[in-house]
Amino acid sequence: MKLHFIIWTFLILLIAGQFAYYGPKLPDPTPSHFGFNGQPDDWMTKNKYMWVTGGIYLSTLVLVSLFCFALPQSIKFFSDNMINIPNKEYWLAPQRRTETLANIKSKTYQVGYLTLGLIVGIFHLGFESSAATEPRFSTEWFFALMLFYLLAMGIWILKLYLSFRNFKKKGQISFYPKSSLTSLPQ
């Protein structure tokens, strides 16, 4: 839990650092929206830009934090029919429930880190573009960020599915190493 708090706090401090660093560098008026070609197509006063950007940032952070950090804290109170994982009868059996819920919580935190990282990256691109003497949003970096996020989420989904899919039933092969088979049913 402490590592999760440290990572989350680091990301929040990074966001605060973005505002502290880029705030004084922004021109007035500030480019506030960029077209697909990367050129600014809307402008705001610097003050309004900082308030609107801060509001969007804050509301996004609150939503991600609620979903990825607060919700996992309450999963222990969910009934089994509210949790949808493969082979849930096995994984939510009383002797494995605590460890399974901790695993789900940890994996949900990972989604939060990835999502906050994406948000920080996108806002960084926006700040960089708006503060430049010749504003141009880097669509190349934006699409690279999105591609990385989608690939990371795809890998995360696959790992999540596989982590709850494989266990040894009679006559089936398990993909777990031998050391993890000791607590599995025979």
C-alpha positions as CSV (number, residue, x, y, z in Angstrom):
1,M,0.0,0.0,0.0
2,K,2.8,2.4,0.8
3,L,4.3,2.0,-2.7
4,H,1.0,2.8,-4.3
5,F,0.7,5.9,-2.2
6,I,4.2,7.0,-3.1
7,I,3.6,6.5,-6.8
8,W,0.2,8.4,-6.7
9,T,1.8,11.2,-4.6
10,F,4.7,11.5,-7.1
11,L,2.2,11.8,-10.0
12,I,0.2,14.5,-8.2
13,L,3.4,16.4,-7.4
14,L,4.4,16.1,-11.1
15,I,1.1,17.7,-12.0
16,A,1.6,20.5,-9.5
17,G,5.1,21.0,-10.9
18,Q,3.7,21.3,-14.4
19,F,1.4,24.2,-13.4
20,A,4.3,25.9,-11.4
21,Y,6.7,25.5,-14.3
22,Y,4.5,26.3,-17.3
23,G,2.2,28.9,-15.7
24,P,4.7,31.8,-15.9
25,K,5.8,30.7,-19.4
26,L,2.4,30.8,-21.0
27,P,1.6,33.8,-23.3
28,D,-1.5,35.9,-23.0
29,P,-3.7,35.0,-24.9
30,T,-2.8,31.3,-24.7
31,P,-3.6,28.7,-27.3
32,S,-6.3,26.5,-25.7
33,H,-7.2,24.1,-28.5
34,F,-5.3,22.6,-31.4
35,G,-6.6,21.1,-34.6
36,F,-5.7,17.7,-36.0
37,N,-2.9,19.4,-37.9
38,G,-1.4,20.6,-34.6
39,Q,-2.1,24.3,-35.2
40,P,-4.0,26.3,-32.6
41,D,-7.6,27.0,-33.5
42,D,-8.8,28.5,-30.2
43,W,-7.4,30.9,-27.7
44,M,-8.1,32.0,-24.1
45,T,-6.7,34.5,-21.7
46,K,-3.8,33.1,-19.7
47,N,-5.8,33.3,-16.5
48,K,-8.9,31.5,-18.0
49,Y,-6.6,28.9,-19.5
50,M,-5.1,28.1,-16.2
51,W,-8.5,27.8,-14.5
52,V,-10.1,25.7,-17.2
53,T,-7.0,23.5,-17.5
54,G,-6.8,23.1,-13.7
55,G,-10.5,22.3,-13.6
56,I,-10.3,19.6,-16.3
57,Y,-7.1,18.2,-14.7
58,L,-8.7,18.2,-11.2
59,S,-12.0,16.6,-12.3
60,T,-10.1,13.9,-14.3
61,L,-7.9,13.2,-11.4
62,V,-10.8,12.9,-9.0
63,L,-12.6,10.4,-11.4
64,V,-9.5,8.3,-12.0
65,S,-8.7,8.4,-8.2
66,L,-12.2,7.3,-7.3
67,F,-12.3,4.5,-9.8
68,C,-8.7,3.2,-9.6
69,F,-7.8,4.0,-6.0
70,A,-10.9,4.4,-3.8
71,L,-13.1,1.7,-5.4
72,P,-10.5,-1.1,-4.9
73,Q,-10.5,-0.2,-1.2
74,S,-14.2,-1.1,-1.0
75,I,-14.0,-4.3,-3.1
76,K,-13.8,-6.4,0.1
77,F,-17.4,-5.4,0.8
78,F,-18.7,-6.6,-2.6
79,S,-20.7,-9.8,-2.8
80,D,-19.3,-12.5,-5.1
81,N,-22.0,-11.8,-7.8
82,M,-20.7,-8.3,-8.1
83,I,-17.1,-9.5,-9.0
84,N,-16.7,-10.7,-12.6
85,I,-13.5,-12.8,-13.0
86,P,-12.9,-16.1,-14.7
87,N,-13.4,-19.2,-12.4
88,K,-14.7,-16.9,-9.7
89,E,-16.0,-19.8,-7.6
90,Y,-12.4,-21.0,-7.3
91,W,-10.7,-17.6,-6.8
92,L,-13.3,-16.2,-4.3
93,A,-13.4,-19.4,-2.2
94,P,-12.9,-18.4,1.5
95,Q,-9.3,-19.7,1.6
96,R,-8.3,-17.6,-1.4
97,R,-10.6,-14.6,-1.2
98,T,-8.3,-12.2,0.6
99,E,-5.4,-12.9,-1.6
100,T,-7.6,-12.6,-4.8
101,L,-9.0,-9.3,-3.7
102,A,-5.6,-8.0,-2.9
103,N,-4.5,-9.0,-6.4
104,I,-7.5,-7.3,-8.0
105,K,-6.8,-4.1,-5.9
106,S,-3.1,-4.1,-7.0
107,K,-4.0,-4.6,-10.7
108,T,-6.6,-1.8,-10.5
109,Y,-3.9,0.5,-9.1
110,Q,-1.8,-0.3,-12.1
111,V,-4.6,0.9,-14.4
112,G,-4.7,4.1,-12.3
113,Y,-1.0,4.7,-12.7
114,L,-1.2,4.1,-16.5
115,T,-4.2,6.4,-16.8
116,L,-2.7,9.2,-14.7
117,G,0.6,8.8,-16.7
118,L,-1.4,9.2,-19.9
119,I,-3.1,12.3,-18.5
120,V,0.1,13.9,-17.3
121,G,1.7,13.2,-20.7
122,I,-1.2,14.7,-22.7
123,F,-1.3,17.8,-20.5
124,H,2.5,18.1,-20.8
125,L,2.1,18.2,-24.6
126,G,-0.6,20.8,-24.2
127,F,1.5,23.0,-21.9
128,E,4.6,22.6,-24.1
129,S,2.6,23.5,-27.2
130,S,0.8,26.5,-25.6
131,A,4.1,27.9,-24.1
132,A,6.0,27.7,-27.4
133,T,6.8,30.8,-29.3
134,E,5.2,29.2,-32.3
135,P,2.5,27.0,-30.9
136,R,2.1,23.6,-32.5
137,F,0.7,20.5,-30.8
138,S,2.8,17.4,-31.5
139,T,0.2,15.0,-32.9
140,E,3.1,12.5,-33.4
141,W,3.8,12.4,-29.7
142,F,0.1,12.3,-28.8
143,F,-0.4,9.3,-31.0
144,A,2.7,7.6,-29.6
145,L,1.4,8.2,-26.1
146,M,-2.0,6.8,-27.0
147,L,-0.4,3.8,-28.7
148,F,1.7,3.1,-25.7
149,Y,-1.3,3.4,-23.4
150,L,-3.4,1.1,-25.5
151,L,-0.7,-1.5,-25.8
152,A,0.0,-1.3,-22.1
153,M,-3.7,-1.7,-21.3
154,G,-3.9,-4.6,-23.8
155,I,-1.1,-6.4,-22.0
156,W,-2.7,-5.6,-18.6
157,I,-6.0,-7.1,-19.7
158,L,-4.3,-10.2,-21.0
159,K,-2.3,-10.6,-17.8
160,L,-5.4,-10.1,-15.7
161,Y,-7.4,-12.6,-17.6
162,L,-4.6,-15.2,-17.6
163,S,-3.9,-14.7,-13.9
164,F,-7.5,-15.7,-13.1
165,R,-7.9,-18.3,-15.9
166,N,-5.3,-20.9,-15.0
167,F,-5.6,-23.3,-12.2
168,K,-5.4,-27.0,-12.0
169,K,-8.5,-29.1,-12.2
170,K,-8.5,-32.8,-12.5
171,G,-7.3,-33.8,-16.0
172,Q,-6.2,-30.2,-16.9
173,I,-2.8,-28.7,-17.3
174,S,-1.8,-25.6,-15.3
175,F,0.5,-22.9,-16.6
176,Y,1.6,-22.0,-13.1
177,P,5.1,-23.0,-11.8
178,K,5.2,-26.0,-9.5
179,S,5.7,-23.9,-6.4
180,S,2.3,-22.2,-6.9
181,L,0.5,-25.5,-7.3
182,T,0.7,-26.5,-3.7
183,S,-2.4,-24.7,-2.6
184,L,-4.5,-25.6,-5.7
185,P,-7.3,-28.2,-5.5
186,Q,-6.5,-31.8,-6.5
